[in-house]
C-alpha cells in the first residue's frame, strides 16, 4: 500500500533487485529509502509487519 493505494499483491520476487546492497536474501532486514537524486523528503513513515497464512 502506498498512500492507501494497492501497489503490488501476490507478486513473486525471485531474488534481490539489481541495485541490491546485499547478496544474501533474508526474510527480515533493513528498510532502505533512496532520495539523493533531487528534492525528496520522507515523513510519517509507518512500517507494519504482515504475517502470511
Beta strands, then each sheet from edge to edge (+ up, - down):
end
